[in-house]
Amino acid sequence: MKVCGYELENENFVTLREASIVCSMEELSKIIAFLEFVRDKHEKAMSKTDFCHSHYQDWDIKWKPENTDLIVISKFK
């Protein structure tokens, strides 16, 4: 597993040594539900593509632009 991100106000993709998620129990439950959705979606895409990605902002209808997006990228080959 590799955790990456972007520098604030920049397009430079960097590997993170550590990532912290500060959230409420309700938000944690939503993240878990999102990851379960992603697992199912990406498993279905495995035989059709080299990789798949999903954005939390596309999944959560209450997501706001000032919130952080969580992107899960699965490489299959």
C-alpha positions in Angstrom: 0.0 0.0 0.0 1.2 3.5 -0.8 -0.5 6.6 0.5 -0.1 9.7 -1.7 -1.4 13.2 -1.8 -0.9 16.6 -3.3 0.8 19.6 -1.8 -1.6 22.3 -0.8 -2.2 24.7 -3.7 0.0 22.6 -5.9 -0.2 19.7 -8.4 2.9 17.9 -7.1 2.0 14.3 -6.2 4.0 13.2 -3.1 4.2 9.9 -1.2 3.1 10.4 2.4 5.0 8.7 5.3 1.9 8.9 7.5 -1.7 10.0 7.1 -4.1 10.9 9.9 -7.9 10.9 9.5 -9.6 13.1 12.1 -13.3 12.4 12.1 -16.4 11.7 14.1 -17.8 8.2 14.5 -20.5 9.0 12.0 -17.8 10.1 9.5 -15.8 7.0 10.2 -18.8 4.8 9.5 -19.3 6.6 6.1 -15.6 6.1 5.2 -16.0 2.4 6.0 -19.1 2.2 3.8 -17.3 4.0 1.0 -14.4 1.6 1.2 -16.7 -1.4 1.1 -18.4 0.1 -2.0 -15.0 0.7 -3.6 -13.9 -2.9 -2.9 -17.0 -4.3 -4.6 -16.8 -1.9 -7.6 -13.1 -2.4 -8.1 -13.4 -6.2 -7.8 -15.9 -6.1 -10.7 -13.5 -4.0 -12.8 -10.5 -6.2 -12.2 -10.8 -8.3 -15.4 -11.7 -5.3 -17.6 -8.9 -2.8 -17.0 -5.4 -2.3 -15.6 -6.5 0.0 -12.8 -9.6 1.6 -11.3 -10.2 4.6 -9.1 -13.0 6.0 -7.0 -13.6 9.4 -5.4 -15.2 9.9 -2.0 -16.6 13.2 -3.3 -18.5 11.4 -6.0 -19.9 8.8 -3.6 -21.0 11.1 -0.7 -23.9 13.3 -1.8 -23.3 15.6 1.2 -19.6 16.2 0.3 -18.6 19.9 0.0 -15.8 21.4 -2.1 -14.0 22.6 1.1 -13.8 19.0 2.4 -10.9 16.6 1.6 -11.5 14.1 -1.2 -10.4 10.5 -0.6 -9.4 8.7 -3.8 -8.8 5.0 -3.9 -6.7 3.6 -6.8 -6.5 -0.1 -7.4 -3.8 -1.4 -9.7 -4.5 -4.8 -11.2 -1.5 -5.4 -13.5 
